[in-house]
Amino acid sequence: MMMRKYSRIRKWSVGLSGGKDRIAVIRASDSKRYKAVIIRIDSLGGDGLASDLMWREIKLLAESKPVVASLVDMAGSGGYQMAMSANAIVSENLTLTGSIGVVSFKFNMEKLYEKIGCNEEVVSKGRYAELYTDARSFRPDEQKLFVEQAQYMY
């Protein structure tokens, strides 16, 4: 392992508090030499495929040596998912941690429009063309489709 002081990297950005802390740059060309791995996760989440791939690789690594997921500022969705494959998870007191899930919604402004005297005229073609209109509630078939889409995304 090689220790160097990198003046261009802000210590807080890699979880160091200051003082005499140094940044370790490790090139793991021979992973058998290392006894454990700490993975720092700071992720808003996002791309499900990327977090799935990372989850798999961390899981495989955790089968051969201890892996600790260290959650930094944010571990939303995919970041949390990646952490779940480690042997242990630690976080800072103020880490915002999300769950693995999907949130879907649409606004229903129908009553507000009535109250302020606003009329919305919609011209559409297709059974579900108005699925996301804010001028009314879901029809029962639209509600069913909306739930199915959220389940599919999950």
GIQUI-V716470 format. One record per residue. RES is the residue in one letter. SS is DSSP state (~ for helix, > for strand, _ for the rest). PHI is phi in whole degrees, -180 to 180 (* if undefined). PSI is psi in whole degrees, 0 to 359 (NA if undefined). Layout:
BEGIN
res ss phi psi
RES SS PHI PSI
RES SS PHI PSI
END
This chain:
BEGIN
res ss phi psi
M _ * 137
M > -113 129
M > -106 130
R > -141 154
K _ -96 121
Y _ -107 107
S _ -73 338
R _ -84 348
I _ -97 124
R _ -72 128
K ~ -60 322
W ~ -63 334
S ~ -72 343
V ~ -116 16
G _ 85 16
L _ -96 143
S _ -88 347
G _ 119 204
G _ 67 226
K _ -95 14
D _ -60 144
R _ -127 162
I > -99 126
A > -93 127
V > -105 115
I _ -116 126
R _ -105 107
A _ -89 66
S _ -78 334
D _ -125 85
S ~ -66 346
K ~ -69 337
R ~ -73 338
Y _ -94 135
K _ -84 332
A > -157 165
V > -133 136
I > -113 125
I > -110 120
R > -87 125
I > -117 123
D > -138 92
S > -142 136
L _ -78 351
G _ 95 208
G _ 119 246
D _ -60 110
G ~ -64 323
L ~ -66 315
A ~ -62 315
S ~ -69 328
D ~ -63 316
L ~ -65 317
M ~ -65 318
W ~ -56 314
R ~ -62 314
E ~ -66 320
I ~ -65 319
K ~ -61 314
L ~ -62 318
L ~ -64 319
A ~ -66 343
E _ -76 339
S _ -107 341
K _ -161 159
P > -62 133
V > -124 128
V > -113 125
A > -93 122
S > -108 110
L > -85 128
V > -97 245
D > -74 316
M > -140 135
A > -137 74
G _ -93 142
S _ 45 262
G ~ -65 327
G ~ -64 317
Y ~ -66 319
Q ~ -59 315
M ~ -61 318
A ~ -61 328
M _ -63 340
S _ -89 354
A _ -79 165
N _ -75 331
A > -147 152
I > -127 131
V > -126 154
S > -147 164
E _ -82 163
N _ -58 325
L _ -105 16
T _ -65 129
L > -88 116
T > -117 128
G _ -107 170
S _ -101 169
I _ -85 115
G _ -177 183
V _ -132 135
V _ -115 125
S _ -129 141
F _ -158 166
K _ -145 151
F _ -82 142
N _ -117 103
M _ -100 10
E ~ -52 309
K ~ -69 324
L ~ -64 315
Y ~ -59 318
E ~ -62 316
K ~ -63 321
I ~ -96 2
G _ 75 31
C _ -101 132
N _ -113 134
E _ -115 121
E _ -103 128
V _ -121 132
V _ -116 125
S _ -146 164
K _ -138 127
G _ 117 144
R _ -57 320
Y _ -112 20
A _ -62 331
E _ -103 21
L _ -53 318
Y _ -100 15
T _ -64 141
D _ -94 5
A _ -84 353
R _ -161 169
S _ -75 170
F _ -67 146
R _ -77 162
P ~ -56 320
D ~ -70 328
E ~ -70 319
Q ~ -58 315
K ~ -61 314
L ~ -62 318
F ~ -60 314
V ~ -65 318
E ~ -62 320
Q ~ -65 318
A ~ -63 318
Q ~ -64 321
Y ~ -64 317
M ~ -63 325
Y _ -66 NA
END
